[in-house]
Amino acid sequence: MSVQRRNTHLQRKSGHSNGEGEVLLYYCYCDLEDPDWICAWQTTLCQHLHLTGKVRIATEGINGTVGGSKLATRLYVEVMLSCPLFKDYLCKDDFKTSKGGACCFPELRVGVFAEIVPMGISPSRISYKKPGIHLSPGEFHKEVEKFLSQENQEESDTILLDCRNFYESKIGRFQGCLAPDIRKFSYFPSYVDENLELFKEKRVLMYCTGGIRCERGSAYLKAKGVCKEVFQLKGGIHKYLEEFPDGFYKGKLFVFDERYALSFNSDIVSECSYCGAPWDQYKLCSTPQCRQLVLTCPACQGQGFTACCVTCQDKGSRQAASPAQSSFKEECECTARRLRAPRELLQQGRLPASPGPRPGHDEDGPCLHERPHLPFPNPSQS
């Protein structure tokens, strides 16, 4: 069956949906010779299935988060698993699913990039082919259990490392983890460089949302040659929570779409930025130009506390007074006071204090509503 006929067939099938939707999260590291062709194919495929979301393609592989009807996402998985480029690397278990749909994303964005997750280092320098040792959720659970059972975690030879951004670990994390206070994954290498002494002769257990950041993050840490061993959670927190919803991960799982977070347990580990009440539901800062996320409970929202910081509250007041003035910079106290790569105290077992208000998004830093204009190839020309 030709690609065009196959896509028409998929469009007809996906159009008959029972209304239930879901979101797919997946990635596949493999060498791709023609990412532009794959970009055009993915654009056409997703459009025919009425999927929205984000798909990043590079010579090192593909990374996707797409939403639509359950039938559409199932058909998408079938196509990906049957594609000659990916069938030897992907399996059904590599696709994480959660409740949602096309409504979770305002549009479809498919593009070609230098990396499928932006670490800021060329894949030719740090390759996905030299990652840490993969641990299944069950194996990782046992390792965390062993680590937490130690009387003095500060003197342990193990570090439980969260390699996500600070606004992610703010609302959910593994007990006893080290959660770097970084805004973007592209800052992770700098964080490692600043804290090499912390990782010397340590067994490092790394985790992230779905596993993709750990692939090259663990490769970078291994390349430094200071760790005793580097492990990573296969399938990420998402797969762990499917198996251990009441395990050692407490709180919500941050996601990069309009839902902001997924809930697998009832634990609340964060608090309202204004009154300190338990609260873990993010909202965008009320100043339109700001992309920071803020934790503000209903009571504080009712009192007008909806900005992420005093700077943004002032911007909002000035904008209300002068509606025509809309050229505020997307900067505030939340970004200005945060170091790119903070240096940790040598107390490995303790979670660093989580600082103030939080950002808005994309895997390289949170900007939900910021849409870069990228030139995509016309699928008909492929």
FIGUVO-395805 format. One record per residue: residue in three letters; residue number from 0; x, y, z of N, C-alpha, C in turn. Coordinates in pm, whole numbers. Example, Ala and Ser with C-alpha at 12.3 -4.5 7.8 and 13.67 -1.06 7.14 Angstrom:
# FIGUVO-395805
SITE res   n    n_x    n_y    n_z   ca_x   ca_y   ca_z    c_x    c_y    c_z
SITE ALA   0   1319   -569    780   1230   -450    780   1320   -330    780
SITE SER   1   1285   -225    708   1367   -106    714   1290      3    787
***
This chain:
# FIGUVO-395805
SITE res   n    n_x    n_y    n_z   ca_x   ca_y   ca_z    c_x    c_y    c_z
SITE MET   0     84   -119      0      0      0      0     88    125      0
SITE SER   1     61    220    -90    142    341    -96    123    425     29
SITE VAL   2    219    517     52    210    603    170     81    686    165
SITE GLN   3     48    741     45    -72    824     33   -198    744     61
SITE ARG   4   -208    622      3   -325    538     26   -332    496    172
SITE ARG   5   -215    465    232   -209    425    373   -260    539    462
SITE ASN   6   -217    661    433   -259    776    513   -409    803    500
SITE THR   7   -464    787    377   -608    805    356   -685    701    436
SITE HIS   8   -635    577    434   -698    469    508   -697    499    658
SITE LEU   9   -584    549    708   -572    581    850   -665    695    889
SITE GLN  10   -678    793    798   -762    907    827   -908    865    841
SITE ARG  11   -952    777    754  -1091    729    762  -1115    653    891
SITE LYS  12  -1018    568    928  -1034    488   1050  -1032    576   1174
SITE SER  13   -936    670   1179   -922    752   1298  -1037    850   1315
SITE GLY  14  -1106    879   1206  -1218    973   1214  -1336    917   1290
SITE HIS  15  -1346    783   1299  -1455    719   1371  -1409    688   1513
SITE SER  16  -1412    790   1600  -1361    776   1736  -1477    773   1834
SITE ASN  17  -1457    706   1947  -1559    702   2050  -1551    824   2142
SITE GLY  18  -1464    922   2107  -1456   1044   2185  -1353   1041   2296
SITE GLU  19  -1307    924   2337  -1206    915   2440  -1069    945   2380
SITE GLY  20   -988   1018   2455   -858   1053   2402   -744   1016   2494
SITE GLU  21   -623   1023   2441   -505    998   2522   -384   1068   2462
SITE VAL  22   -279   1072   2541   -154   1132   2497    -47   1024   2495
SITE LEU  23     32   1022   2388    143    928   2374    274   1001   2400
SITE LEU  24    361    937   2474    496    989   2499    594    880   2460
SITE TYR  25    691    910   2373    786    809   2330    913    875   2276
SITE TYR  26   1015    796   2263   1137    841   2193   1207    718   2139
SITE CYS  27   1292    742   2042   1370    633   1986   1504    688   1940
SITE TYR  28   1611    643   2004   1745    680   1960   1791    579   1855
SITE CYS  29   1817    628   1735   1871    545   1628   1922    641   1520
SITE ASP  30   2018    597   1443   2076    684   1340   1979    701   1223
SITE LEU  31   1949    825   1189   1858    856   1080   1932    937    974
SITE GLU  32   1931    889    851   2006    955    744   1934   1076    686
SITE ASP  33   1800   1073    685   1725   1180    620   1615   1232    713
SITE PRO  34   1652   1311    814   1552   1362    908   1448   1453    844
SITE ASP  35   1484   1521    735   1387   1609    668   1273   1528    607
SITE TRP  36   1305   1414    549   1200   1328    493   1110   1276    604
SITE ILE  37   1171   1236    716   1093   1185    829   1004   1294    886
SITE CYS  38   1054   1416    887    975   1531    933    850   1548    847
SITE ALA  39    868   1541    716    754   1554    624    656   1439    643
SITE TRP  40    709   1318    657    624   1200    677    546   1210    808
SITE GLN  41    612   1249    916    546   1261   1045    438   1369   1042
SITE THR  42    466   1479    974    367   1586    963    241   1536    894
SITE THR  43    261   1467    783    147   1413    707     72   1309    789
SITE LEU  44    145   1219    853     84   1113    933     -1   1171   1045
SITE CYS  45     55   1264   1120    -17   1322   1233   -139   1402   1188
SITE GLN  46   -125   1472   1077   -238   1550   1026   -352   1458    985
SITE HIS  47   -320   1348    920   -423   1253    877   -492   1186    995
SITE LEU  48   -420   1169   1104   -477   1106   1224   -537   1209   1319
SITE HIS  49   -532   1336   1279   -584   1445   1362   -514   1451   1497
SITE LEU  50   -385   1428   1496   -306   1435   1619   -245   1574   1633
SITE THR  51   -237   1620   1756   -164   1742   1786    -45   1705   1875
SITE GLY  52     44   1801   1899    157   1773   1987    288   1820   1928
SITE LYS  53    396   1757   1974    531   1798   1934    613   1675   1897
SITE VAL  54    679   1681   1784    769   1573   1740    901   1636   1700
SITE ARG  55   1007   1594   1767   1143   1641   1735   1218   1530   1664
SITE ILE  56   1284   1566   1554   1358   1469   1474   1500   1519   1455
SITE ALA  57   1595   1427   1462   1736   1462   1440   1805   1341   1381
SITE THR  58   1931   1356   1347   2005   1241   1294   2024   1134   1400
SITE GLU  59   2000   1169   1528   2016   1072   1637   1885   1003   1675
SITE GLY  60   1771   1040   1610   1646    971   1641   1524   1059   1638
SITE ILE  61   1422   1019   1714   1294   1087   1715   1238   1091   1857
SITE ASN  62   1170   1201   1890   1113   1221   2023    976   1282   2004
SITE GLY  63    871   1215   2051    737   1264   2026    645   1262   2146
SITE THR  64    558   1361   2152    446   1364   2246    326   1410   2164
SITE VAL  65    232   1320   2139    117   1353   2055    -12   1313   2124
SITE GLY  66   -118   1387   2096   -247   1358   2155   -357   1350   2051
SITE GLY  67   -454   1265   2079   -568   1247   1989   -662   1144   2045
SITE SER  68   -751   1092   1960   -842    986   2004   -762    858   2031
SITE LYS  69   -819    770   2111   -750    644   2141   -726    563   2014
SITE LEU  70   -821    569   1922   -803    495   1796   -688    556   1716
SITE ALA  71   -682    688   1713   -576    755   1637   -438    725   1696
SITE THR  72   -427    728   1827   -297    701   1889   -257    555   1871
SITE ARG  73   -357    466   1874   -327    324   1851   -276    302   1709
SITE LEU  74   -339    368   1612   -295    357   1474   -155    416   1456
SITE TYR  75   -129    525   1526      3    587   1519    110    491   1569
SITE VAL  76     82    424   1680    178    327   1735    201    213   1636
SITE GLU  77     93    166   1574    105     57   1476    195     98   1360
SITE VAL  78    177    219   1312    259    267   1200    406    277   1241
SITE MET  79    431    332   1359    568    348   1406    637    213   1424
SITE LEU  80    563    115   1477    622    -17   1501    645    -95   1371
SITE SER  81    572    -58   1268    590   -128   1139    686    -54   1046
SITE CYS  82    725     67   1083    816    145    998    955     81    999
SITE PRO  83   1012     52    882   1144    -13    875   1254     63    949
SITE LEU  84   1239    196    960   1342    276   1026   1344    254   1177
SITE PHE  85   1229    217   1234   1218    209   1379   1184     72   1436
SITE LYS  86   1137    -20   1352   1083   -145   1404   1186   -230   1478
SITE ASP  87   1314   -212   1448   1417   -290   1519   1459   -224   1650
SITE TYR  88   1407   -103   1676   1447    -29   1796   1330     -4   1891
SITE LEU  89   1211     12   1835   1094     41   1916   1012    -83   1947
SITE CYS  90    952    -87   2064    853   -190   2096    733   -121   2159
SITE LYS  91    624   -192   2171    500   -132   2221    517    -71   2359
SITE ASP  92    602   -132   2441    622    -85   2577    696     49   2582
SITE ASP  93    756     90   2471    826    218   2467    731    338   2458
SITE PHE  94    604    311   2434    504    418   2426    431    429   2559
SITE LYS  95    444    546   2624    373    569   2750    243    640   2717
SITE THR  96    135    599   2779      5    660   2752    -54    721   2878
SITE SER  97   -132    826   2860   -203    889   2971   -330    953   2917
SITE LYS  98   -425    977   3005   -552   1037   2964   -528   1178   2911
SITE GLY  99   -596   1211   2803   -579   1343   2744   -643   1347   2608
SITE GLY 100   -567   1393   2509   -620   1400   2373   -560   1516   2297
SITE ALA 101   -618   1545   2182   -568   1654   2099   -580   1789   2169
SITE CYS 102   -673   1798   2265   -695   1923   2336   -577   1961   2427
SITE CYS 103   -488   1869   2452   -374   1896   2540   -267   1981   2472
SITE PHE 104   -277   1996   2342   -180   2075   2266   -255   2171   2175
SITE PRO 105   -211   2296   2166   -282   2392   2082   -262   2369   1932
SITE GLU 106   -160   2289   1896   -132   2268   1754    -36   2150   1738
SITE LEU 107     -7   2120   1614     94   2018   1582    222   2088   1541
SITE ARG 108    332   2050   1603    463   2106   1568    559   1990   1543
SITE VAL 109    608   1981   1421    706   1878   1384    825   1950   1324
SITE GLY 110    945   1919   1372   1062   1989   1320   1189   1908   1330
SITE VAL 111   1289   1952   1256   1421   1889   1257   1514   1974   1344
SITE PHE 112   1584   1908   1434   1672   1977   1528   1808   1906   1534
SITE ALA 113   1901   1969   1604   2033   1907   1620   2028   1791   1718
SITE GLU 114   1935   1799   1816   1920   1695   1918   1772   1667   1938
SITE ILE 115   1737   1544   1975   1594   1517   1998   1551   1560   2137
SITE VAL 116   1646   1583   2227   1617   1653   2351   1734   1749   2372
SITE PRO 117   1706   1878   2391   1814   1978   2387   1904   1980   2510
SITE MET 118   2017   1914   2501   2117   1917   2607   2223   2022   2578
SITE GLY 119   2227   2069   2453   2321   2175   2417   2460   2127   2381
SITE ILE 120   2476   1997   2361   2604   1939   2323   2583   1849   2201
SITE SER 121   2668   1863   2103   2653   1786   1980   2650   1635   2008
SITE PRO 122   2557   1563   1945   2552   1418   1960   2683   1349   1917
SITE SER 123   2762   1417   1836   2890   1358   1795   2991   1361   1910
SITE ARG 124   2970   1452   2006   3057   1459   2124   3010   1367   2235
SITE ILE 125   2882   1373   2266   2824   1287   2368   2712   1208   2302
SITE SER 126   2735   1080   2282   2642    997   2206   2548    917   2295
SITE TYR 127   2427    896   2241   2330    811   2309   2377    666   2317
SITE LYS 128   2481    633   2242   2528    495   2236   2613    456   2358
SITE LYS 129   2640    552   2447   2720    521   2565   2649    568   2692
SITE PRO 130   2526    518   2716   2450    563   2832   2485    483   2958
SITE GLY 131   2414    517   3066   2428    441   3188   2358    307   3176
SITE ILE 132   2367    227   3280   2302     95   3281   2152    114   3305
SITE HIS 133   2070     56   3218   1925     68   3232   1872    -26   3339
SITE LEU 134   1789     29   3427   1723    -52   3530   1572    -49   3506
SITE SER 135   1509   -163   3514   1364   -169   3501   1302   -100   3622
SITE PRO 136   1174    -63   3616   1110     -2   3733   1125    -87   3859
SITE GLY 137   1115   -218   3844   1130   -307   3960   1270   -303   4017
SITE GLU 138   1370   -305   3930   1509   -298   3975   1541   -164   4038
SITE PHE 139   1488    -59   3978   1512     76   4031   1446     90   4168
SITE HIS 140   1328     35   4182   1254     39   4309   1337    -25   4421
SITE LYS 141   1397   -139   4390   1479   -208   4490   1603   -127   4527
SITE GLU 142   1664    -62   4427   1781     21   4454   1745    141   4543
SITE VAL 143   1631    204   4515   1588    318   4596   1553    271   4737
SITE GLU 144   1489    157   4746   1455    101   4877   1581     77   4960
SITE LYS 145   1682     22   4895   1810     -4   4963   1874    128   5008
SITE PHE 146   1871    227   4922   1930    357   4953   1859    424   5071
SITE LEU 147   1725    421   5069   1648    487   5174   1656    414   5308
SITE SER 148   1689    286   5301   1697    208   5426   1827    233   5503
SITE GLN 149   1922    301   5441   2048    329   5507   2029    435   5616
SITE GLU 150   2091    413   5730   2076    504   5843   2135    642   5814
SITE ASN 151   2248    644   5749   2313    771   5721   2330    789   5571
SITE GLN 152   2230    848   5507   2233    864   5362   2340    963   5318
SITE GLU 153   2377   1057   5408   2481   1155   5374   2615   1089   5346
SITE GLU 154   2637    972   5406   2763    902   5388   2750    784   5292
SITE SER 155   2637    776   5225   2612    667   5132   2700    680   5008
SITE ASP 156   2726    568   4942   2800    573   4816   2706    588   4698
SITE THR 157   2578    615   4725   2476    627   4621   2413    765   4620
SITE ILE 158   2391    818   4500   2317    944   4482   2197    915   4393
SITE LEU 159   2081    954   4438   1958    943   4361   1937   1078   4292
SITE LEU 160   1964   1084   4162   1971   1211   4090   1852   1235   3998
SITE ASP 161   1780   1342   4024   1670   1386   3938   1730   1479   3832
SITE CYS 162   1725   1441   3706   1788   1525   3604   1687   1611   3529
SITE ARG 163   1571   1635   3592   1472   1724   3534   1496   1868   3580
SITE ASN 164   1410   1958   3535   1419   2098   3573   1354   2121   3709
SITE PHE 165   1387   2233   3773   1343   2255   3910   1192   2262   3925
SITE TYR 166   1122   2318   3825    976   2330   3837    908   2194   3824
SITE GLU 167    978   2096   3770    924   1961   3762    937   1890   3897
SITE SER 168   1059   1891   3952   1081   1823   4080   1011   1895   4195
SITE LYS 169    975   2022   4176    905   2097   4279    776   2029   4320
SITE ILE 170    701   1975   4223    569   1918   4254    569   1765   4266
SITE GLY 171    683   1701   4241    690   1556   4254    832   1506   4238
SITE ARG 172    873   1410   4322   1010   1361   4317   1023   1234   4400
SITE PHE 173   1134   1163   4380   1163   1047   4462   1212   1094   4599
SITE GLN 174   1175   1021   4700   1223   1051   4834   1376   1043   4837
SITE GLY 175   1439   1135   4906   1584   1132   4924   1665   1169   4803
SITE CYS 176   1602   1228   4701   1675   1258   4577   1752   1389   4587
SITE LEU 177   1846   1404   4496   1914   1531   4473   1849   1592   4349
SITE ALA 178   1781   1706   4367   1708   1770   4258   1776   1901   4222
SITE PRO 179   1854   1905   4115   1924   2028   4076   1829   2145   4053
SITE ASP 180   1871   2263   4096   1791   2383   4080   1825   2449   3945
SITE ILE 181   1793   2376   3837   1822   2426   3702   1693   2450   3625
SITE ARG 182   1697   2549   3534   1579   2588   3458   1560   2506   3330
SITE LYS 183   1672   2457   3274   1666   2387   3146   1759   2266   3149
SITE PHE 184   1724   2165   3071   1811   2048   3063   1944   2084   2998
SITE SER 185   1945   2188   2915   2071   2230   2854   2169   2286   2958
SITE TYR 186   2121   2310   3081   2209   2353   3189   2266   2234   3267
SITE PHE 187   2214   2114   3240   2256   1996   3316   2406   1969   3304
SITE PRO 188   2466   1975   3185   2611   1954   3176   2691   2051   3262
SITE SER 189   2650   2178   3264   2718   2277   3347   2702   2243   3495
SITE TYR 190   2584   2195   3530   2559   2154   3669   2653   2040   3709
SITE VAL 191   2668   1942   3622   2759   1831   3649   2902   1882   3664
SITE ASP 192   2944   1969   3575   3080   2023   3580   3106   2099   3710
SITE GLU 193   3007   2173   3756   3021   2251   3879   3024   2163   4004
SITE ASN 194   2972   2041   3991   2958   1955   4108   3026   1819   4093
SITE LEU 195   3134   1815   4017   3204   1688   3994   3247   1620   4123
SITE GLU 196   3289   1701   4219   3335   1645   4347   3224   1566   4416
SITE LEU 197   3103   1609   4395   2986   1543   4454   2969   1400   4403
SITE PHE 198   3009   1378   4276   2983   1249   4212   3103   1153   4217
SITE LYS 199   3213   1195   4273   3333   1111   4276   3309    981   4353
SITE GLU 200   3339    870   4286   3328    736   4344   3188    704   4394
SITE LYS 201   3087    760   4329   2949    735   4369   2877    647   4269
SITE ARG 202   2780    573   4319   2684    503   4233   2569    601   4212
SITE VAL 203   2545    640   4089   2442    739   4061   2320    671   3998
SITE LEU 204   2204    692   4060   2077    643   4009   2004    763   3950
SITE MET 205   1994    769   3817   1933    884   3749   1791    852   3705
SITE TYR 206   1709    958   3704   1573    941   3650   1523   1072   3591
SITE CYS 207   1426   1060   3501   1359   1176   3442   1217   1134   3407
SITE THR 208   1144   1214   3332   1003   1187   3306    979   1055   3232
SITE GLY 209   1040   1042   3114   1016    923   3033   1141    846   2996
SITE GLY 210   1257    895   3040   1382    825   3014   1475    891   2916
SITE ILE 211   1422    981   2832   1502   1035   2722   1618   1122   2770
SITE ARG 212   1594   1206   2871   1702   1293   2917   1813   1215   2985
SITE CYS 213   1778   1102   3044   1879   1018   3109   1973    952   3009
SITE GLU 214   1926    930   2887   2009    860   2789   2141    934   2766
SITE ARG 215   2130   1062   2731   2253   1138   2707   2304   1206   2834
SITE GLY 216   2215   1230   2929   2259   1285   3057   2352   1188   3128
SITE SER 217   2317   1060   3127   2401    958   3189   2530    940   3110
SITE ALA 218   2521    954   2977   2640    944   2892   2738   1056   2925
SITE TYR 219   2685   1175   2950   2771   1290   2985   2838   1265   3120
SITE LEU 220   2760   1220   3217   2815   1195   3350   2920   1084   3345
SITE LYS 221   2894    979   3269   2991    870   3253   3120    920   3189
SITE ALA 222   3107   1009   3091   3223   1059   3018   3318   1137   3109
SITE LYS 223   3269   1186   3221   3354   1260   3314   3448   1167   3390
SITE GLY 224   3416   1040   3394   3506    941   3453   3524    950   3603
SITE VAL 225   3427   1006   3675   3442   1020   3820   3351    925   3899
SITE CYS 226   3244    879   3837   3147    795   3908   3192    649   3913
SITE LYS 227   3150    583   4019   3175    440   4030   3087    365   3929
SITE GLU 228   2959    401   3928   2863    343   3833   2752    445   3806
SITE VAL 229   2693    438   3687   2581    525   3653   2466    439   3602
SITE PHE 230   2351    452   3668   2232    378   3630   2122    477   3591
SITE GLN 231   2026    430   3512   1912    513   3475   1784    432   3476
SITE LEU 232   1675    500   3509   1544    435   3517   1486    419   3377
SITE LYS 233   1474    297   3331   1420    269   3197   1271    304   3193
SITE GLY 234   1235    386   3097   1095    428   3086   1059    545   3174
SITE GLY 235   1155    587   3257   1135    705   3339   1032    691   3449
SITE ILE 236    999    804   3510    901    808   3618    767    754   3571
SITE HIS 237    734    785   3446    605    743   3391    586    593   3404
SITE LYS 238    685    515   3361    674    370   3370    682    322   3515
SITE TYR 239    763    390   3596    774    352   3737    638    366   3807
SITE LEU 240    569    478   3781    441    502   3847    331    408   3798
SITE GLU 241    343    361   3676    247    262   3628    257    134   3711
SITE GLU 242    379    102   3752    403    -21   3828    397      2   3980
SITE PHE 243    441    122   4024    445    151   4167    379    287   4196
SITE PRO 244    248    299   4179    182    428   4204    198    478   4347
SITE ASP 245    214    387   4441    233    424   4581    374    388   4628
SITE GLY 246    469    398   4536    608    364   4567    682    481   4630
SITE PHE 247    807    498   4590    893    599   4652    887    735   4582
SITE TYR 248    813    742   4472    793    871   4406    669    936   4467
SITE LYS 249    685   1054   4520    575   1124   4585    538   1250   4508
SITE GLY 250    407   1275   4496    360   1394   4429    322   1370   4284
SITE LYS 251    307   1479   4211    263   1471   4072    380   1459   3975
SITE LEU 252    347   1415   3855    445   1405   3747    421   1519   3649
SITE PHE 253    515   1611   3641    502   1725   3550    510   1676   3406
SITE VAL 254    425   1733   3320    428   1701   3177    428   1830   3097
SITE PHE 255    485   1823   2976    503   1941   2893    386   1962   2797
SITE ASP 256    268   1979   2853    151   2012   2771     52   2089   2858
SITE GLU 257    -67   2113   2806   -164   2198   2874   -215   2139   3005
SITE ARG 258   -188   2012   3032   -232   1951   3157   -141   1987   3273
SITE TYR 259    -16   2017   3244     88   2050   3341    135   1930   3425
SITE ALA 260     44   1845   3469     86   1736   3558    -10   1617   3550
SITE LEU 261     44   1499   3583    -34   1377   3595    -31   1333   3741
SITE SER 262   -141   1276   3786   -149   1233   3925   -163   1081   3933
SITE PHE 263    -71   1018   4006    -75    873   4026    -99    839   4173
SITE ASN 264    -76    937   4262   -100    917   4404   -155   1047   4463
SITE SER 265   -194   1043   4590   -259   1160   4652   -162   1251   4726
SITE ASP 266    -33   1223   4718     66   1302   4791     82   1441   4731
SITE ILE 267     90   1543   4816    120   1679   4774    250   1719   4842
SITE VAL 268    354   1745   4764    487   1773   4821    527   1920   4806
SITE SER 269    444   1999   4741    474   2141   4722    370   2225   4793
SITE GLU 270    391   2356   4790    300   2445   4863    275   2573   4785
SITE CYS 271    170   2643   4825    136   2772   4765    250   2869   4788
SITE SER 272    290   2939   4685    402   3033   4694    372   3152   4784
SITE TYR 273    244   3177   4810    205   3293   4888    176   3261   5035
SITE CYS 274     96   3158   5061     55   3132   5199    116   3006   5258
SITE GLY 275    179   2922   5174    244   2801   5224    152   2682   5242
SITE ALA 276     28   2694   5202    -66   2582   5212    -28   2474   5110
SITE PRO 277    -53   2346   5139    -23   2241   5042    -93   2268   4909
SITE TRP 278    -17   2272   4801    -77   2302   4669     21   2261   4560
SITE ASP 279    -29   2198   4454     61   2152   4348      4   2170   4208
SITE GLN 280    -88   2263   4192   -148   2286   4060    -98   2417   4002
SITE TYR 281    -18   2406   3898     43   2523   3836    -57   2604   3754
SITE LYS 282    -29   2735   3751    -97   2825   3658     10   2916   3599
SITE LEU 283    -15   2966   3478     77   3064   3421     65   3195   3497
SITE CYS 284    175   3263   3511    177   3396   3571     73   3484   3501
SITE SER 285      4   3567   3577   -105   3648   3521    -57   3761   3430
SITE THR 286     73   3792   3434    126   3892   3340    142   3826   3203
SITE PRO 287     71   3872   3101     66   3802   2971    202   3770   2910
SITE GLN 288    300   3862   2924    429   3839   2860    516   3740   2937
SITE CYS 289    477   3706   3059    559   3615   3141    523   3470   3110
SITE ARG 290    625   3384   3110    603   3242   3084    632   3157   3208
SITE GLN 291    642   3223   3323    671   3149   3445    544   3081   3497
SITE LEU 292    563   2970   3564    452   2901   3629    451   2939   3776
SITE VAL 293    332   2946   3832    320   2986   3971    226   2891   4045
SITE LEU 294    260   2859   4168    176   2779   4255    101   2874   4347
SITE THR 295    -24   2897   4319   -105   2984   4402   -240   2917   4426
SITE CYS 296   -273   2897   4553   -395   2824   4590   -519   2909   4562
SITE PRO 297   -638   2849   4562   -761   2924   4533   -782   3044   4624
SITE ALA 298   -750   3029   4752   -769   3140   4846   -682   3259   4808
SITE CYS 299   -557   3233   4773   -467   3342   4735   -503   3400   4598
SITE GLN 300   -549   3314   4508   -595   3364   4378   -711   3460   4398
SITE GLY 301   -799   3427   4492   -914   3511   4520   -875   3647   4574
SITE GLN 302   -755   3655   4633   -706   3783   4685   -622   3858   4581
SITE GLY 303   -616   3803   4461   -544   3870   4353   -398   3833   4341
SITE PHE 304   -353   3730   4416   -213   3687   4409   -198   3585   4296
SITE THR 305   -175   3636   4177   -170   3547   4060    -44   3563   3977
SITE ALA 306     45   3655   4018    172   3674   3947    280   3591   4013
SITE CYS 307    389   3569   3941    495   3483   3994    590   3556   4088
SITE CYS 308    594   3690   4079    684   3766   4165    642   3913   4165
SITE VAL 309    707   3992   4251    673   4133   4263    695   4207   4131
SITE THR 310    802   4172   4060    830   4237   3931    714   4220   3835
SITE CYS 311    661   4099   3828    550   4072   3736    420   4137   3785
SITE GLN 312    401   4145   3917    284   4215   3969    288   4361   3927
SITE ASP 313    407   4419   3931    424   4558   3890    401   4574   3741
SITE LYS 314    453   4479   3662    431   4482   3517    281   4476   3487
SITE GLY 315    211   4388   3558     68   4372   3536     -8   4498   3568
SITE SER 316     31   4566   3676    -36   4690   3715    -12   4799   3611
SITE ARG 317    113   4808   3563    145   4910   3464     74   4883   3332
SITE GLN 318     63   4754   3299     -5   4721   3173   -154   4751   3180
SITE ALA 319   -212   4727   3299   -355   4756   3317   -379   4907   3304
SITE ALA 320   -282   4986   3353   -295   5132   3346   -271   5185   3205
SITE SER 321   -184   5117   3131   -151   5158   2993   -159   5037   2901
SITE PRO 322   -280   4998   2861   -299   4877   2778   -216   4876   2651
SITE ALA 323   -186   4993   2596   -111   4998   2470     34   4956   2489
SITE GLN 324     81   4964   2613    221   4928   2640    231   4778   2664
SITE SER 325    272   4704   2564    272   4559   2575    407   4496   2545
SITE SER 326    511   4578   2542    643   4525   2503    731   4496   2624
SITE PHE 327    672   4433   2728    751   4397   2844    843   4280   2809
SITE LYS 328    962   4279   2865   1053   4167   2842   1007   4045   2921
SITE GLU 329   1036   3929   2866   1001   3804   2934   1108   3771   3038
SITE GLU 330   1126   3861   3134   1224   3842   3240   1164   3895   3369
SITE CYS 331   1198   3833   3479   1151   3881   3608   1245   3829   3716
SITE GLU 332   1207   3849   3843   1291   3803   3953   1316   3653   3947
SITE CYS 333   1216   3580   3901   1225   3433   3899   1342   3384   3814
SITE THR 334   1368   3452   3703   1478   3411   3616   1608   3481   3653
SITE ALA 335   1598   3608   3693   1719   3687   3719   1799   3635   3838
SITE ARG 336   1731   3580   3940   1801   3542   4062   1849   3397   4061
SITE ARG 337   1820   3324   3955   1853   3182   3952   1984   3156   3879
SITE LEU 338   2077   3090   3945   2204   3057   3882   2182   2955   3771
SITE ARG 339   2264   2963   3667   2255   2866   3558   2288   2725   3607
SITE ALA 340   2395   2714   3686   2439   2583   3737   2483   2599   3883
SITE PRO 341   2392   2584   3978   2425   2602   4119   2521   2494   4169
SITE ARG 342   2603   2531   4266   2695   2436   4327   2633   2383   4456
SITE GLU 343   2631   2250   4470   2569   2188   4587   2669   2177   4702
SITE LEU 344   2613   2177   4823   2693   2141   4939   2715   1991   4935
SITE LEU 345   2821   1942   4989   2850   1799   4982   2768   1722   5085
SITE GLN 346   2637   1721   5062   2543   1646   5146   2450   1571   5052
SITE GLN 347   2502   1463   4997   2439   1397   4883   2297   1349   4908
SITE GLY 348   2268   1301   5028   2141   1235   5048   2023   1328   5064
SITE ARG 349   2048   1458   5076   1939   1549   5106   1890   1623   4983
SITE LEU 350   1762   1643   4979   1702   1719   4870   1727   1867   4894
SITE PRO 351   1790   1938   4801   1812   2082   4819   1679   2155   4832
SITE ALA 352   1680   2264   4906   1558   2342   4921   1510   2390   4785
SITE SER 353   1380   2375   4760   1325   2417   4631   1292   2565   4637
SITE PRO 354   1356   2647   4554   1331   2790   4557   1200   2830   4492
SITE GLY 355   1169   2958   4504   1047   3029   4469    968   2991   4347
SITE PRO 356    904   3086   4284    809   3064   4177    869   2994   4055
SITE ARG 357    782   2938   3977    826   2847   3872    796   2892   3731
SITE PRO 358    867   2835   3629    846   2873   3492    729   2814   3412
SITE GLY 359    708   2861   3291    617   2830   3176    671   2731   3074
SITE HIS 360    681   2662   2936    759   2543   2903    782   2482   2764
SITE ASP 361    871   2392   2758    915   2308   2648   1025   2228   2713
SITE GLU 362   1070   2117   2658   1169   2038   2730   1296   2116   2757
SITE ASP 363   1316   2225   2688   1435   2306   2713   1401   2428   2796
SITE GLY 364   1298   2423   2875   1257   2538   2953   1114   2569   2917
SITE PRO 365   1033   2611   3015    891   2609   3000    830   2728   2928
SITE CYS 366    792   2716   2807    722   2822   2735    609   2762   2655
SITE LEU 367    499   2732   2723    386   2664   2660    333   2737   2538
SITE HIS 368    321   2868   2549    251   2942   2445    344   3013   2348
SITE GLU 369    472   2982   2358    568   3044   2268    587   2951   2149
SITE ARG 370    564   3000   2030    568   2915   1911    675   2962   1815
SITE PRO 371    792   2898   1809    893   2939   1712    846   2910   1570
SITE HIS 372    882   2997   1477    844   2976   1337    956   2899   1267
SITE LEU 373    930   2773   1240   1033   2689   1179    992   2651   1038
SITE PRO 374   1083   2657    943   1050   2620    805   1046   2469    791
SITE PHE 375    927   2414    767    914   2270    751    899   2237    601
SITE PRO 376    952   2125    560    938   2087    419    796   2049    385
SITE ASN 377    760   2068    261    626   2030    215    624   1879    193
SITE PRO 378    533   1804    265    530   1660    250    511   1612    107
SITE SER 379    442   1691     29    415   1650   -110    542   1649   -194
SITE GLN 380    647   1716   -145    772   1721   -220    867   1608   -181
SITE SER 381    827   1523    -83    915   1415    -38    918   1302   -138
***
